[in-house]
């Protein structure tokens, strides 16, 4: 009987730790998502401020292409390297 009670307490502790880790990971991912959007739109604004007017769309297109390439590489690494 005592062994069962001890294993229940251990599994409850492990469950609690797992919930805290998953919750923390979700919060950090949301923070990362918000920061990514902020960075993206700040870069778009910086391009307008730093580049000559006639080059805005070209530089934005290049920046967007780089963002797409980086996202594809990261997704490829997560999906195919498991």
N, C-alpha and C positions, 0 to 999 in steps of 0.2 A: 504494500500500500504506500509506504513512504517513497519508494522509488518512482511510482507513478506520479505522485504529487510533485516531486523534484523535477521530473521531465516536463510536466505541465508548466511549471514556473519557468523553466528554461525555454520552452517553446513560446511562451507568452513574451518573454524578454526578447527573443529573436524576432518575433512578429512585430513587437513595438519598434525595435531597431530598424527593421525593414521598412515599416511605415514611415518613420522619420526620414530615412534615406530617400525613399521614393518621393515624399512630400518636398524635401529639400531640393531634390533634382528637378522636380516640376517647377518650383519657384525660381530656381536658377535659370532654367530654360526659358521661362516667361520673361525674366529680366534680360537675358541674352537676346531674345526676340525684339523686345522694346528698344534695346540699345542698338541693335542692328538696323532697325527702321530709322532711328534717330541719326545714326552715322550715314546711312544711305542718303537721306534727304539733306543732311548738312553738306555732304560731298556735292550733291547737285547744286546747292546754293553757292558753294565755294567755286565750282566750275564757272558759274555765271559771274562771280565777282573777279576771278583771276584771269579768265580767258577773254579774248576779244570777242565782240558780239557775233561776228560772222562764223566763229569757230565753236560756239556753244553747243550746237546740236551734234557736231562731229565728236567733240570731246565727251559729251554725254553718252553718245552711242558706244564709244570705245570703253568708257567706264562701265556701262551696262553689260557689254560683252564680257569684260573681265569678271564682273560679279557673277554672271551666268556660268562662266567657265569654272570659277572657284566653287560654286555651289554644286555643279555637276561632279567635279573631282571629289569633293567631300562626300557626296551621296554615293558615288561609286566605291569609295573606300569603305564606307559603312556597310553597304549592301553586299558587295562582292568579296570583301576580305574577311568574312565571318568564318 
